[in-house]
Amino acid sequence: MSALARIYDDTHEANNRAILAALIPRPGATLVDLGCGDGAFTARVGQRVGAGRTIGVELDPVDGGKARDRGIEVIEADVTQTLPFEDSSVDVVHSNQVIEHLADTDRFLREIRRIVRPDGYAVISTNNLSSWHNVVSLALGWQPPVSHVSDEVVVGNPFDFMEGDLGSPVHMHLRLFTERALAELAAYHGLRPDLLRTVGYYPLPVRPARLAARLDRRHAAYLVQRYVPGEREERQRSLRTREPA
């Protein structure tokens, strides 16, 4: 494994830990993970929440099968469509590294707001468009690593360790967010930001990245946001309830 790939994996795990820290325990809760993949992280989320029922929504039947093998209740469905849950029926909604792959982010957030209970909450994590590795790439005339121009191949940045075969169009990033954009869009759809956090700082290893993200949170690698149900807002100016990385 290359040094860059190792830093990526370590930073990804640091983001996972930040998500777990953002989750508020709700013993016996109904938890829904939108885009659960193989269920490995879903199981950790369920354990942290203390969920009585853990449901994963996953379109890929292979990953869905792996999640079932881990004890996750899996619904094979497309998260870009109407979610298969009643209004106000879910205590905790989680989605990690999914929203950036969706074209219709408005529908996705509206559906989360629809299904979450009035006393429930949602946690979403995604890449940070304004992270320094993206900003510097643009300054050098390179494609930002989080921004894909092809359904087939990753090109345009010689230091992107993923450069080459994209593997599958499902991995392509379609919508990219800054912290402010994600928080304001969530608020627009009635999800009031309750916690805003950033994690990781490429190309730094995890420990120095933790300090860098505290000193310069705007340019960290990942966004972690927690929301509680609120009224739909046409504009949201005061979104800054933050927790240090």
C-alpha positions as CSV (number, residue, x, y, z in Angstrom):
1,M,0.0,0.0,0.0
2,S,1.3,3.4,-0.9
3,A,1.8,6.2,1.7
4,L,-1.0,8.2,0.2
5,A,-3.4,5.2,0.2
6,R,-2.5,4.6,3.8
7,I,-3.2,8.2,4.8
8,Y,-6.5,8.0,2.9
9,D,-7.5,4.8,4.8
10,D,-6.5,6.3,8.2
11,T,-8.3,9.5,7.5
12,H,-11.4,7.6,6.4
13,E,-11.4,5.7,9.7
14,A,-10.9,9.0,11.6
15,N,-14.0,10.3,9.9
16,N,-15.9,7.1,10.9
17,R,-14.9,7.7,14.5
18,A,-16.1,11.3,14.2
19,I,-19.5,10.1,13.0
20,L,-19.7,7.7,15.9
21,A,-18.9,10.5,18.3
22,A,-21.7,12.6,16.7
23,L,-24.3,9.9,17.3
24,I,-26.5,10.3,20.4
25,P,-27.3,7.0,22.1
26,R,-30.9,6.0,21.8
27,P,-31.4,2.6,23.3
28,G,-34.0,0.6,21.4
29,A,-34.2,3.1,18.6
30,T,-35.0,2.4,15.0
31,L,-31.9,3.2,13.0
32,V,-31.9,3.6,9.2
33,D,-28.6,3.7,7.3
34,L,-29.1,5.1,3.8
35,G,-26.5,3.4,1.5
36,C,-25.3,0.9,4.0
37,G,-22.9,-0.9,1.7
38,D,-21.7,-4.2,3.2
39,G,-23.0,-3.2,6.6
40,A,-19.6,-3.2,8.4
41,F,-19.9,0.4,9.5
42,T,-23.7,0.2,9.9
43,A,-23.1,-2.4,12.6
44,R,-20.8,0.0,14.4
45,V,-23.4,2.8,14.1
46,G,-26.1,0.5,15.4
47,Q,-24.0,-0.5,18.4
48,R,-23.1,3.2,19.2
49,V,-26.8,4.2,19.0
50,G,-28.0,1.1,21.0
51,A,-30.5,0.5,18.2
52,G,-33.3,-2.0,18.8
53,R,-33.7,-2.3,15.0
54,T,-31.0,-1.5,12.4
55,I,-32.2,-1.2,8.8
56,G,-29.8,-0.7,5.9
57,V,-31.1,0.7,2.5
58,E,-28.8,-0.6,-0.2
59,L,-29.2,-0.8,-4.0
60,D,-26.3,-3.2,-4.7
61,P,-27.6,-6.8,-4.0
62,V,-24.1,-8.1,-3.4
63,D,-23.3,-5.5,-0.7
64,G,-26.8,-6.0,0.6
65,G,-26.2,-9.7,1.0
66,K,-23.0,-9.0,3.0
67,A,-24.9,-6.6,5.2
68,R,-27.5,-9.3,5.9
69,D,-24.8,-11.7,6.9
70,R,-23.8,-9.1,9.5
71,G,-27.3,-9.1,11.0
72,I,-28.5,-5.9,9.3
73,E,-32.1,-5.8,8.2
74,V,-31.6,-4.8,4.5
75,I,-34.1,-3.2,2.2
76,E,-32.9,-3.2,-1.5
77,A,-34.0,0.2,-2.7
78,D,-32.7,3.3,-4.4
79,V,-32.1,6.1,-2.0
80,T,-32.7,8.6,-4.8
81,Q,-36.4,7.6,-4.8
82,T,-39.2,7.8,-2.2
83,L,-37.8,5.9,0.9
84,P,-39.8,2.9,2.0
85,F,-40.7,4.2,5.4
86,E,-43.8,5.9,6.9
87,D,-43.7,9.6,7.9
88,S,-42.0,10.3,11.2
89,S,-41.2,6.6,11.8
90,V,-37.4,6.6,12.2
91,D,-35.5,7.7,15.3
92,V,-32.0,8.0,13.8
93,V,-31.0,8.4,10.1
94,H,-27.4,7.9,9.1
95,S,-25.7,8.3,5.7
96,N,-22.0,8.3,5.2
97,Q,-20.3,9.1,1.8
98,V,-23.5,8.8,-0.1
99,I,-25.0,12.2,-0.8
100,E,-22.0,13.2,-3.1
101,H,-23.0,10.4,-5.5
102,L,-26.6,11.6,-5.9
103,A,-28.0,13.9,-8.6
104,D,-31.2,14.7,-6.7
105,T,-29.9,15.8,-3.3
106,D,-33.0,17.9,-2.6
107,R,-35.2,14.8,-2.8
108,F,-32.8,12.9,-0.6
109,L,-32.8,15.5,2.2
110,R,-36.6,16.0,1.9
111,E,-37.1,12.3,2.4
112,I,-34.8,12.2,5.4
113,R,-36.8,15.1,6.9
114,R,-40.1,13.2,6.1
115,I,-39.1,9.9,7.8
116,V,-37.3,11.2,10.9
117,R,-39.3,11.5,14.1
118,P,-39.9,14.9,15.7
119,D,-37.5,13.9,18.6
120,G,-35.1,12.1,16.3
121,Y,-32.0,13.2,14.4
122,A,-29.9,12.6,11.3
123,V,-26.1,12.4,10.8
124,I,-24.6,12.9,7.3
125,S,-21.0,12.8,6.3
126,T,-19.4,13.7,2.9
127,N,-16.3,15.1,1.3
128,N,-15.4,18.7,1.8
129,L,-15.1,20.5,-1.5
130,S,-13.1,23.4,0.1
131,S,-10.4,21.1,1.6
132,W,-6.9,22.2,0.8
133,H,-6.1,19.2,-1.4
134,N,-8.9,20.3,-3.7
135,V,-8.1,24.0,-3.6
136,V,-4.4,23.4,-4.3
137,S,-5.3,21.0,-7.1
138,L,-7.3,23.7,-8.8
139,A,-4.5,26.3,-8.3
140,L,-2.1,23.9,-10.1
141,G,-4.6,23.3,-12.9
142,W,-5.4,19.8,-11.8
143,Q,-8.7,18.1,-11.3
144,P,-9.8,18.1,-7.6
145,P,-9.7,14.5,-6.4
146,V,-13.3,14.6,-5.3
147,S,-14.6,15.8,-8.7
148,H,-15.0,13.2,-11.4
149,V,-15.4,14.0,-15.1
150,S,-15.9,10.5,-16.4
151,D,-18.1,7.5,-15.6
152,E,-15.2,5.2,-16.6
153,V,-11.9,6.6,-15.6
154,V,-10.3,8.9,-13.0
155,V,-8.1,11.5,-14.7
156,G,-6.6,14.9,-14.3
157,N,-4.5,14.7,-11.1
158,P,-1.1,12.9,-11.1
159,F,-1.2,12.7,-7.3
160,D,-4.7,11.2,-7.0
161,F,-3.8,7.6,-5.9
162,M,-7.2,6.5,-7.4
163,E,-6.2,7.8,-10.9
164,G,-7.1,5.1,-13.4
165,D,-10.1,2.8,-13.7
166,L,-13.1,4.2,-11.8
167,G,-14.4,0.7,-11.2
168,S,-18.0,1.5,-11.4
169,P,-20.1,4.6,-12.2
170,V,-21.8,4.3,-8.8
171,H,-18.5,5.6,-7.3
172,M,-18.6,8.8,-9.3
173,H,-19.1,12.0,-7.3
174,L,-22.0,14.1,-8.7
175,R,-22.6,16.8,-6.1
176,L,-19.9,18.3,-3.9
177,F,-20.4,20.4,-0.8
178,T,-18.7,22.9,1.3
179,E,-19.7,22.9,5.0
180,R,-21.9,26.0,4.6
181,A,-23.6,24.6,1.4
182,L,-24.5,21.3,3.1
183,A,-25.8,22.9,6.3
184,E,-27.8,25.5,4.4
185,L,-29.4,23.0,2.0
186,A,-30.3,20.7,5.0
187,A,-31.9,23.7,6.7
188,Y,-33.8,24.6,3.6
189,H,-35.4,21.2,3.7
190,G,-36.3,21.4,7.4
191,L,-33.2,19.7,8.9
192,R,-31.8,22.2,11.5
193,P,-28.0,21.8,11.9
194,D,-27.3,20.8,15.4
195,L,-23.6,20.0,15.1
196,L,-21.0,20.9,12.4
197,R,-17.6,19.2,12.4
198,T,-14.7,18.7,10.0
199,V,-12.2,15.8,10.0
200,G,-8.9,15.0,8.4
201,Y,-6.4,17.2,6.6
202,Y,-4.8,15.8,3.5
203,P,-1.9,15.0,2.9
204,L,-1.2,14.9,6.7
205,P,-1.3,11.7,8.7
206,V,-4.1,11.5,11.3
207,R,-2.4,13.0,14.3
208,P,-1.1,16.2,12.8
209,A,-4.3,16.4,10.7
210,R,-6.3,16.5,13.9
211,L,-4.5,19.6,15.0
212,A,-4.6,21.2,11.6
213,A,-8.4,20.6,11.4
214,R,-8.8,22.4,14.7
215,L,-6.7,25.4,13.6
216,D,-8.3,25.5,10.1
217,R,-11.6,23.7,10.1
218,R,-12.8,25.2,6.8
219,H,-10.2,23.3,4.7
220,A,-10.4,19.9,6.4
221,A,-11.1,16.8,4.3
222,Y,-14.5,15.5,5.5
223,L,-17.7,17.1,6.8
224,V,-19.8,15.5,9.6
225,Q,-23.1,17.2,10.3
226,R,-26.0,16.3,12.7
227,Y,-29.5,17.7,12.2
228,V,-32.7,17.7,14.2
229,P,-36.1,18.3,12.6
230,G,-37.2,21.9,12.2
231,E,-39.2,24.2,10.0
232,R,-38.2,24.5,6.3
233,E,-36.1,27.7,5.9
234,E,-35.8,29.7,2.8
235,R,-32.5,31.1,4.0
236,Q,-30.4,30.2,6.9
237,R,-27.7,32.6,8.1
238,S,-26.9,31.3,11.6
239,L,-25.6,27.8,11.2
240,R,-22.6,27.7,13.4
241,T,-23.0,25.3,16.3
242,R,-19.6,23.6,16.0
243,E,-17.6,21.1,17.8
244,P,-13.8,21.0,17.4
245,A,-12.4,18.2,15.3
